[in-house]
Amino acid sequence: MNQVPNMISTKDLAYLKDMFKWNFNASKLAYHFSNETNNPIIKDMLMKVCHMHSRNCHKIKDILMDGLNEQ
């Protein structure tokens, strides 16, 4: 499915909320541990993970904002 339906069910909204939390927490943890290491290869990899999860959070937020803007 390439398009978000006009109406998101309560169950879908709860799942989007969970997905946002998972990605947000993973992003925070990757950022934290990137600051804990001195190995530049591991630091770079953790920052890539951090940015990936951050992008996922933005995508979820955009889905929800598109739903608000259509009302």
C-alpha positions in Angstrom: 0.0 0.0 0.0 1.6 3.3 -1.1 -1.1 5.6 0.3 -2.3 6.1 3.8 -6.1 5.7 4.1 -8.2 8.8 4.9 -9.1 7.3 8.3 -6.7 5.6 10.6 -8.2 3.1 13.0 -7.6 3.2 16.8 -5.6 0.0 16.4 -3.5 1.4 13.6 -2.9 4.6 15.5 -1.7 2.6 18.6 0.6 0.6 16.3 2.1 3.8 14.8 2.6 5.1 18.3 4.5 1.9 19.3 6.6 2.0 16.1 7.5 5.6 16.9 8.5 4.7 20.4 10.6 1.8 19.3 12.5 3.9 16.7 12.9 6.9 19.0 14.3 4.7 21.8 16.6 2.9 19.3 17.9 6.2 18.0 18.6 7.5 21.5 20.4 4.3 22.5 22.5 4.3 19.3 23.4 8.0 19.9 24.3 7.3 23.5 26.6 4.4 22.8 28.2 6.2 19.9 29.4 8.7 22.5 30.6 6.0 24.7 33.1 4.4 22.3 36.4 5.6 21.0 36.5 3.3 18.0 35.7 5.5 15.0 34.3 2.6 13.0 31.9 1.6 15.7 31.0 5.3 16.3 30.3 5.8 12.6 28.1 2.7 12.4 26.2 3.7 15.5 25.6 7.1 14.1 24.2 5.6 10.9 21.9 3.5 13.0 20.8 6.6 15.0 20.1 8.5 11.8 18.2 5.6 10.3 15.8 5.3 13.3 15.5 9.1 13.4 14.4 9.1 9.7 11.8 6.4 10.5 10.4 8.6 13.3 10.1 11.5 10.8 8.3 9.2 8.3 5.8 8.1 11.0 5.3 11.7 12.0 4.7 12.7 8.4 2.1 10.0 8.0 0.2 11.3 11.0 0.6 14.9 9.9 -0.7 14.1 6.4 -3.8 12.6 8.0 -4.3 15.8 10.1 -3.9 18.0 7.0 -6.5 16.2 5.0 -9.2 16.9 7.6 
